[in-house]
Amino acid sequence: MYRPMPKTTRLLLIVLFSTVWGLGVHAKADSPETFDTVISGGRVMDPETQRDEIADVGIRHGKITRISNTPLTGKLQIDASGMVVAPGFIDIHSHTPTRLGEHLNVLDGITTQLDLEAGSYPPTEYGYQFAGGAQLNYGSSVGHFAIRGRVMDDSDQSYFFSKRGFMSLSGRMWRDQATAAQITEMKQHLEQGLAMGGLGIGVLLDYMTDAVSEAELSMIFKTAADYDKPVFIHVRRGMPGDSTGLDEVIALAEAHGTATLICHITHSAMGGIGQWLAKIDAANQRGARITTETLSYLAGGTSIAADVFVNRDWRAIFDIDYEDVQWVPTGEWLDEERFLRYQRDFPASSINHHYVKEEWLLEALAWPGMMVSTDALPAFDLEVKTNPNIAGTYAHFLGRYVRDLGVMTLMEGLRRITLLPAQWLALASKDFESKGRVQEGADADLVIFSAARIAAKAQYGDPYQPSDGIAHVLVGGRLVVQNGHQVEGRYPGKHLIRPLSP
């Protein structure tokens, strides 16, 4: 039998419910919004909007979701007082997708590491050491050299080193011209690699300078243009300052409308850097899309068995001699006897050849579109040396050239290593539209450093010294460097590969 609730009881419940409901609304209204991570009190610098102010940055789910002049609250709070909060550095030219390479790269502020000059094929197999997770973002172009190896030498090696070791530089792919049928087969593989999501096409032209015909090179540029993807190319090298190799590439870029990046221009142009940049400017004024990059260290680093050191007069080309060459594994300076012996007995080893003058680099950096990359050689073991680019490129650029020599403002320096690469790479993948920026909605790939202290400690012969002044690095909103130390066991990096839509 139904019995009505006593009036006093009903009134008590109404008062109690109203009180609890009111408390809940009040608590929600008064509770500050909590982020996964907040970077507080840093000098936030965004090269695209020119934002340069003290602010808090709130991060949620790997994205920057709030930039505020009033304090924000996070589950993790990072004090950036007295430091710069900048986009993570994007390295568009690296050859070290290894655990040691990654370790040293993040300590230099790199959040995205790409091999676009050499590339790989298939690009899905790039970075085998990152199969269990990566601390930084990584990716590659479609490697023409790997496709050429498949077609000319029946090679299945996707990159120039793998679990089986280094690829030989003595195969037919490096010296023989392809037939028309082989060029057609290469084109099919290039298209397949782009469909898989490779970030354009990488061409090691100077490593096969006599092997690649005009027809084959034209096919590469046309294929890239058909898919509106960029070409990244190491041009054929002539005598010091000779621009013939550049002229060839400019002509193809214009003929096919192909977006083209000239790799490490100072190391190819040498004393002709001003003329080379003027030619690029003239082509761009005619409607071309051509850009370039340079290194912040002056030596060149490559294989001791590279084409230029085996088949050409490298001493005349670089205007140096045997005594200007270091053997990378030990850092020792060579003479003719040791150079030839190491070339014969250790053809997969690397050398640093010291030929670039700082005046050429300063002239290159004065060009408004000049990007900076590492061109880092592979690093596997602390006992086997490589070049210092791997550990100090960006700290050296920001410390020596931006701060100490005043070549450009800090904001402009950051633009060269964050926004410019991201804007160029947006031609290859939409993933880069949210990188290289400190903005709401951008990926939380960030570096926090002291502008007064940042400096490289890595040097030739002692290449693995971590940079000074870089306090914290975040990839996808997660700390991979904290208080100047790499954080082990944290792998937020992604393989940046975007398959084409059917």
C-alpha positions as CSV (number, residue, x, y, z in Angstrom):
1,M,0.0,0.0,0.0
2,Y,1.4,3.4,-1.0
3,R,2.1,5.8,1.8
4,P,3.1,9.4,1.0
5,M,6.5,10.6,2.2
6,P,6.2,12.9,5.3
7,K,6.4,16.6,4.4
8,T,9.3,17.2,6.7
9,T,11.3,14.4,5.0
10,R,10.5,15.7,1.6
11,L,11.7,19.2,2.5
12,L,14.9,17.8,4.0
13,L,15.7,15.9,0.8
14,I,15.0,18.9,-1.4
15,V,17.3,21.1,0.7
16,L,20.0,18.4,0.8
17,F,19.8,17.8,-3.0
18,S,19.9,21.5,-3.8
19,T,22.9,22.0,-1.5
20,V,24.9,19.1,-3.1
21,W,24.0,20.2,-6.6
22,G,25.0,23.8,-5.8
23,L,28.3,22.6,-4.4
24,G,29.0,20.6,-7.5
25,V,28.4,23.6,-9.9
26,H,30.5,25.9,-7.6
27,A,33.4,23.4,-7.5
28,K,33.4,23.0,-11.3
29,A,33.3,26.7,-11.9
30,D,36.1,27.5,-9.4
31,S,38.4,24.6,-10.4
32,P,41.2,25.7,-12.8
33,E,41.4,23.7,-16.1
34,T,44.0,21.0,-15.7
35,F,46.3,20.1,-18.6
36,D,48.5,17.0,-19.0
37,T,51.6,19.2,-19.0
38,V,52.1,22.9,-18.5
39,I,55.3,24.7,-19.4
40,S,55.2,27.8,-17.2
41,G,56.9,31.2,-17.3
42,G,59.0,30.6,-20.5
43,R,59.8,33.0,-23.3
44,V,57.4,31.5,-25.9
45,M,58.8,32.1,-29.5
46,D,56.8,31.2,-32.5
47,P,58.4,32.0,-35.9
48,E,55.2,32.0,-37.9
49,T,53.1,34.4,-35.8
50,Q,56.2,36.2,-34.4
51,R,54.9,35.7,-30.9
52,D,57.7,36.5,-28.4
53,E,56.4,36.8,-24.9
54,I,56.4,35.3,-21.4
55,A,53.5,32.8,-21.3
56,D,52.4,29.4,-20.1
57,V,51.8,26.6,-22.6
58,G,49.2,24.0,-21.8
59,I,49.4,20.6,-23.5
60,R,46.8,17.9,-23.7
61,H,46.9,14.6,-25.7
62,G,50.2,15.6,-27.5
63,K,48.9,18.9,-28.7
64,I,49.3,22.5,-27.6
65,T,45.8,23.4,-26.4
66,R,46.4,26.7,-24.6
67,I,48.9,29.6,-24.6
68,S,48.1,32.0,-21.8
69,N,49.5,35.1,-20.1
70,T,47.9,33.9,-16.9
71,P,49.2,30.8,-15.0
72,L,47.9,27.4,-16.1
73,T,47.8,24.2,-14.1
74,G,49.1,20.8,-15.3
75,K,49.5,17.3,-13.9
76,L,53.1,17.9,-14.8
77,Q,54.5,21.4,-14.4
78,I,57.7,22.4,-16.1
79,D,59.4,25.6,-14.9
80,A,60.8,27.4,-18.0
81,S,61.6,30.7,-16.3
82,G,64.5,32.4,-18.0
83,M,64.4,30.0,-20.9
84,V,63.1,30.0,-24.5
85,V,60.2,27.7,-25.4
86,A,60.6,27.0,-29.1
87,P,59.3,24.5,-31.7
88,G,61.4,21.3,-31.8
89,F,64.1,21.3,-34.4
90,I,63.4,19.5,-37.7
91,D,66.4,17.9,-39.3
92,I,65.7,17.4,-43.0
93,H,69.0,15.7,-43.8
94,S,70.2,13.0,-41.5
95,H,71.6,9.5,-42.0
96,T,71.5,8.1,-38.5
97,P,68.2,6.4,-37.7
98,T,69.9,4.5,-34.9
99,R,69.5,4.3,-31.1
100,L,72.7,6.2,-30.5
101,G,71.9,8.7,-33.2
102,E,68.5,9.3,-31.6
103,H,70.0,9.7,-28.1
104,L,72.4,12.4,-29.3
105,N,69.8,14.1,-31.5
106,V,67.3,14.7,-28.8
107,L,69.9,16.2,-26.6
108,D,70.6,18.7,-29.4
109,G,66.8,19.7,-29.5
110,I,65.9,17.6,-32.5
111,T,62.3,16.3,-32.4
112,T,62.0,15.2,-36.1
113,Q,64.9,13.3,-37.9
114,L,64.5,12.7,-41.6
115,D,66.7,11.2,-44.4
116,L,65.5,12.9,-47.5
117,E,68.7,13.0,-49.5
118,A,69.3,9.3,-49.6
119,G,65.8,8.0,-48.7
120,S,64.8,4.4,-48.6
121,Y,62.7,1.9,-50.5
122,P,60.3,0.7,-49.5
123,P,60.0,3.8,-47.2
124,T,57.9,1.7,-44.8
125,E,61.0,-0.2,-43.8
126,Y,63.1,2.9,-42.9
127,G,64.4,3.0,-39.3
128,Y,64.5,-0.7,-38.4
129,Q,66.1,0.2,-35.0
130,F,63.0,2.1,-34.1
131,A,60.6,-0.8,-34.6
132,G,60.0,-1.0,-30.9
133,G,59.4,2.7,-30.6
134,A,61.2,6.0,-31.2
135,Q,61.9,9.0,-29.0
136,L,61.7,11.4,-32.0
137,N,59.7,11.5,-35.2
138,Y,61.4,10.0,-38.2
139,G,60.9,9.3,-41.9
140,S,62.5,9.3,-45.3
141,S,61.9,10.1,-48.9
142,V,61.7,7.3,-51.5
143,G,65.3,6.3,-52.2
144,H,66.2,6.3,-55.9
145,F,69.5,4.6,-55.0
146,A,67.7,1.7,-53.3
147,I,65.4,1.3,-56.3
148,R,68.3,1.4,-58.7
149,G,70.0,-1.4,-56.6
150,R,66.8,-3.5,-56.9
151,V,66.6,-3.0,-60.6
152,M,70.3,-3.1,-61.5
153,D,71.8,-5.5,-58.9
154,D,68.7,-7.4,-57.7
155,S,69.4,-6.0,-54.2
156,D,66.7,-6.0,-51.6
157,Q,68.4,-3.7,-49.2
158,S,66.0,-0.8,-48.4
159,Y,68.6,1.6,-46.9
160,F,72.3,1.9,-47.2
161,F,72.7,0.0,-43.9
162,S,70.6,-2.8,-42.4
163,K,70.9,-5.6,-40.0
164,R,73.1,-7.3,-42.5
165,G,75.5,-4.3,-42.6
166,F,76.4,-1.6,-45.1
167,M,75.4,-1.7,-48.7
168,S,78.4,-2.1,-51.1
169,L,79.4,0.8,-53.2
170,S,80.9,-1.4,-55.9
171,G,77.7,-2.7,-57.6
172,R,76.5,-2.0,-61.1
173,M,73.9,0.5,-59.7
174,W,76.7,2.9,-58.9
175,R,78.5,2.9,-62.3
176,D,76.3,1.5,-65.2
177,Q,73.7,3.4,-67.1
178,A,70.2,1.9,-67.2
179,T,68.4,0.7,-70.2
180,A,65.0,2.2,-71.2
181,A,63.3,-0.9,-69.8
182,Q,65.1,-0.5,-66.5
183,I,64.2,3.2,-66.3
184,T,60.6,2.2,-66.8
185,E,60.9,-0.3,-64.0
186,M,62.4,2.3,-61.7
187,K,59.5,4.6,-62.4
188,Q,57.1,2.0,-61.3
189,H,59.0,1.5,-58.0
190,L,59.1,5.3,-57.4
191,E,55.4,5.5,-57.9
192,Q,54.9,2.7,-55.5
193,G,57.1,4.3,-52.9
194,L,55.2,7.6,-53.1
195,A,51.9,5.7,-52.8
196,M,53.3,4.1,-49.6
197,G,53.9,7.6,-48.2
198,G,57.5,8.4,-48.9
199,L,58.3,12.1,-48.4
200,G,59.2,12.9,-52.0
201,I,62.1,11.3,-53.9
202,G,65.8,11.3,-52.7
203,V,68.5,11.3,-55.4
204,L,72.2,10.6,-54.5
205,L,73.2,11.8,-58.0
206,D,76.9,12.7,-57.2
207,Y,77.4,9.1,-56.0
208,M,76.5,7.7,-59.4
209,T,77.5,10.7,-61.5
210,D,78.4,8.8,-64.7
211,A,75.7,6.2,-64.2
212,V,72.5,8.3,-64.3
213,S,71.6,9.4,-67.8
214,E,69.6,12.5,-68.7
215,A,66.6,10.3,-69.5
216,E,66.7,8.6,-66.1
217,L,67.1,11.9,-64.2
218,S,64.3,13.5,-66.2
219,M,62.0,10.6,-65.4
220,I,62.6,11.1,-61.7
221,F,61.7,14.8,-61.8
222,K,58.6,14.1,-63.9
223,T,57.4,11.3,-61.6
224,A,57.8,13.6,-58.6
225,A,55.9,16.4,-60.4
226,D,53.1,14.0,-61.4
227,Y,52.4,13.3,-57.7
228,D,53.3,16.9,-56.7
229,K,56.0,15.7,-54.3
230,P,59.5,17.3,-53.9
231,V,62.9,16.0,-55.1
232,F,65.9,16.1,-52.7
233,I,69.1,16.0,-54.6
234,H,72.9,15.8,-54.2
235,V,73.9,17.4,-57.4
236,R,76.7,16.2,-59.6
237,R,79.9,17.8,-58.4
238,G,82.4,19.5,-60.7
239,M,85.6,21.5,-60.1
240,P,85.5,24.1,-57.2
241,G,82.6,26.6,-57.8
242,D,81.4,24.9,-61.0
243,S,77.7,25.3,-61.3
244,T,77.1,22.8,-64.1
245,G,75.5,20.3,-61.8
246,L,73.2,23.0,-60.4
247,D,72.2,24.2,-63.8
248,E,71.2,20.7,-64.8
249,V,68.9,20.4,-61.8
250,I,67.4,23.9,-62.2
251,A,66.6,23.1,-65.9
252,L,64.7,19.9,-64.9
253,A,62.9,21.5,-62.0
254,E,61.6,24.2,-64.3
255,A,60.8,21.9,-67.2
256,H,58.7,19.6,-65.0
257,G,57.5,22.1,-62.4
258,T,59.1,20.0,-59.7
259,A,59.6,21.3,-56.1
260,T,63.3,20.7,-55.6
261,L,65.7,20.9,-52.6
262,I,69.4,21.1,-53.2
263,C,71.2,19.3,-50.5
264,H,74.1,20.9,-48.4
265,I,74.7,23.7,-51.0
266,T,77.8,25.1,-49.3
267,H,79.5,21.7,-49.6
268,S,78.7,21.5,-53.3
269,A,79.1,25.2,-54.3
270,M,82.2,26.0,-52.2
271,G,83.5,29.4,-53.3
272,G,80.8,29.7,-55.9
273,I,78.0,29.9,-53.2
274,G,77.0,33.4,-54.2
275,Q,76.6,32.5,-57.9
276,W,74.7,29.3,-57.0
277,L,72.2,31.2,-54.8
278,A,71.7,33.9,-57.4
279,K,70.8,31.2,-60.0
280,I,68.3,29.7,-57.6
281,D,66.8,33.2,-57.0
282,A,66.5,33.8,-60.7
283,A,64.8,30.4,-61.3
284,N,62.3,31.1,-58.5
285,Q,61.5,34.5,-59.9
286,R,60.6,32.7,-63.1
287,G,58.2,30.5,-61.1
288,A,60.4,27.6,-60.0
289,R,60.1,26.1,-56.5
290,I,63.7,25.5,-55.4
291,T,65.3,25.7,-52.0
292,T,68.4,24.5,-50.2
293,E,70.1,23.8,-46.9
294,T,73.5,23.9,-45.3
295,L,75.3,22.5,-42.3
296,S,76.6,24.3,-39.3
297,Y,79.9,22.3,-39.2
298,L,82.4,22.9,-42.0
299,A,83.8,19.5,-42.9
300,G,82.2,17.1,-45.3
301,G,81.4,13.6,-44.1
302,T,80.9,10.6,-46.4
303,S,82.1,7.1,-47.3
304,I,85.7,6.6,-48.1
305,A,84.6,4.6,-51.1
306,A,82.2,7.3,-52.5
307,D,82.4,7.8,-56.2
308,V,84.3,11.1,-55.9
309,F,87.1,9.5,-53.9
310,V,87.4,6.5,-56.1
311,N,86.8,7.6,-59.7
312,R,87.6,11.4,-59.7
313,D,90.4,13.7,-58.8
314,W,89.0,14.6,-55.4
315,R,92.1,16.5,-54.3
316,A,91.5,19.0,-57.1
317,I,87.7,19.0,-56.7
318,F,87.9,19.8,-53.0
319,D,91.2,21.7,-53.2
320,I,92.7,19.7,-50.3
321,D,95.1,16.8,-49.8
322,Y,95.3,13.6,-47.9
323,E,96.4,15.4,-44.7
324,D,93.1,17.3,-44.7
325,V,91.1,14.0,-44.3
326,Q,90.2,12.3,-41.0
327,W,89.2,8.7,-40.7
328,V,85.9,8.8,-38.8
329,P,86.2,5.5,-36.8
330,T,89.3,6.8,-34.9
331,G,89.4,10.5,-35.7
332,E,93.0,10.1,-36.9
333,W,94.4,12.4,-39.7
334,L,95.4,10.4,-42.8
335,D,98.3,10.4,-45.2
336,E,98.3,8.8,-48.7
337,E,99.3,5.3,-47.6
338,R,96.7,5.1,-44.8
339,F,94.0,6.6,-47.0
340,L,94.5,4.1,-49.8
341,R,94.8,1.2,-47.3
342,Y,91.7,2.1,-45.4
343,Q,89.8,2.6,-48.7
344,R,90.9,-0.9,-49.8
345,D,90.4,-2.7,-46.4
346,F,87.4,-0.8,-45.0
347,P,85.4,0.5,-47.9
348,A,82.2,0.9,-45.8
349,S,84.0,3.3,-43.4
350,S,83.5,7.1,-43.4
351,I,85.8,10.1,-43.6
352,N,85.6,13.7,-42.7
353,H,87.2,15.9,-45.4
354,H,87.9,19.5,-44.2
355,Y,87.5,21.8,-47.1
356,V,84.6,24.2,-46.4
357,K,85.5,27.8,-45.4
358,E,83.4,29.6,-42.8
359,E,83.1,32.6,-45.2
360,W,81.1,30.4,-47.6
361,L,78.8,29.3,-44.7
362,L,78.2,33.0,-43.6
363,E,77.3,33.9,-47.2
364,A,74.9,31.0,-47.3
365,L,73.2,31.9,-44.0
366,A,72.6,35.4,-45.3
367,W,70.2,33.9,-47.9
368,P,66.7,34.3,-46.3
369,G,65.5,30.8,-47.2
370,M,68.5,28.8,-46.0
371,M,67.7,25.9,-43.8
372,V,70.2,24.1,-41.5
373,S,70.6,20.4,-41.2
374,T,73.0,17.9,-39.7
375,D,73.9,15.5,-42.5
376,A,74.8,13.2,-39.6
377,L,76.6,10.0,-40.4
378,P,75.4,6.7,-38.9
379,A,76.3,6.1,-35.2
380,F,76.0,2.7,-33.6
381,D,78.6,2.6,-30.7
382,L,80.3,5.1,-28.5
383,E,83.6,3.3,-29.2
384,V,83.3,4.0,-33.0
385,K,83.4,7.7,-33.7
386,T,81.5,9.7,-36.3
387,N,81.3,13.5,-36.9
388,P,80.1,16.1,-34.4
389,N,77.1,17.1,-36.5
390,I,75.2,14.3,-34.8
391,A,75.4,15.9,-31.4
392,G,75.9,19.6,-31.8
393,T,74.5,21.0,-35.1
394,Y,71.7,23.1,-33.7
395,A,73.4,24.2,-30.5
396,H,76.4,25.2,-32.7
397,F,74.2,27.2,-35.1
398,L,72.2,29.0,-32.4
399,G,75.2,29.5,-30.1
400,R,78.0,30.5,-32.5
401,Y,76.2,32.0,-35.6
402,V,73.0,33.4,-34.1
403,R,74.1,34.6,-30.6
404,D,77.9,35.1,-30.8
405,L,78.3,36.3,-34.4
406,G,74.9,37.9,-34.7
407,V,74.3,36.6,-38.2
408,M,70.6,36.8,-37.6
409,T,68.1,37.3,-34.8
410,L,67.1,34.5,-32.5
411,M,63.6,34.4,-34.0
412,E,65.0,34.2,-37.5
413,G,67.4,31.5,-36.4
414,L,64.6,29.5,-35.0
415,R,62.6,30.0,-38.3
416,R,65.4,28.4,-40.3
417,I,65.4,25.1,-38.2
418,T,61.7,24.8,-37.4
419,L,59.1,26.7,-39.5
420,L,61.0,26.7,-42.9
421,P,61.5,22.9,-42.9
422,A,57.9,22.3,-41.8
423,Q,56.5,24.6,-44.5
424,W,58.6,22.9,-47.2
425,L,57.8,19.4,-46.0
426,A,54.1,20.2,-46.1
427,L,54.5,19.7,-49.8
428,A,55.2,16.0,-49.0
429,S,52.9,15.4,-46.1
430,K,50.1,17.2,-44.2
431,D,51.8,15.9,-40.9
432,F,54.1,18.9,-41.1
433,E,51.3,21.5,-41.1
434,S,51.2,21.1,-37.4
435,K,54.9,21.0,-36.7
436,G,57.5,23.8,-36.5
437,R,55.2,26.1,-34.6
438,V,54.3,27.0,-31.0
439,Q,50.6,27.6,-31.5
440,E,47.3,26.3,-30.2
441,G,46.5,23.2,-32.2
442,A,50.1,22.5,-33.1
443,D,51.9,19.3,-32.1
444,A,53.6,19.6,-28.8
445,D,57.1,19.0,-30.2
446,L,59.1,21.6,-28.2
447,V,62.6,22.4,-27.0
448,I,63.3,24.6,-23.9
449,F,66.7,26.1,-23.8
450,S,68.8,28.9,-22.4
451,A,69.6,31.4,-25.2
452,A,72.6,32.7,-23.2
453,R,74.1,29.2,-22.6
454,I,73.3,27.1,-25.7
455,A,76.5,25.9,-27.3
456,A,77.9,22.8,-28.9
457,K,80.5,20.7,-27.1
458,A,80.9,18.1,-29.8
459,Q,84.0,18.4,-32.0
460,Y,85.9,16.5,-34.6
461,G,87.7,13.6,-32.8
462,D,85.3,13.9,-29.8
463,P,81.9,13.9,-31.5
464,Y,79.6,12.5,-28.8
465,Q,79.6,15.4,-26.3
466,P,76.0,16.5,-25.7
467,S,75.1,20.2,-26.2
468,D,75.0,22.7,-23.4
469,G,72.0,24.9,-22.5
470,I,69.2,22.6,-23.7
471,A,67.1,21.8,-20.6
472,H,64.0,20.0,-21.8
473,V,62.7,18.4,-25.0
474,L,59.2,17.2,-25.6
475,V,57.9,15.0,-28.4
476,G,54.2,14.6,-28.7
477,G,53.9,16.4,-25.4
478,R,56.1,13.9,-23.5
479,L,59.5,14.6,-22.1
480,V,62.3,12.8,-23.8
481,V,65.0,15.2,-22.3
482,Q,64.6,16.4,-18.8
483,N,67.0,18.7,-17.0
484,G,69.6,18.1,-19.8
485,H,69.4,14.3,-19.6
486,Q,67.8,11.8,-22.0
487,V,64.8,10.1,-20.5
488,E,65.1,6.3,-21.1
489,G,62.1,4.1,-21.9
490,R,59.8,6.8,-23.3
491,Y,59.0,6.5,-27.0
492,P,56.4,9.1,-28.3
493,G,58.0,9.5,-31.7
494,K,56.1,8.5,-34.9
495,H,57.1,7.2,-38.3
496,L,56.0,10.1,-40.5
497,I,54.7,8.3,-43.5
498,R,51.4,9.2,-45.2
499,P,50.1,6.8,-47.9
500,L,48.4,8.4,-50.8
501,S,44.6,8.2,-50.9
502,P,43.3,5.7,-53.4
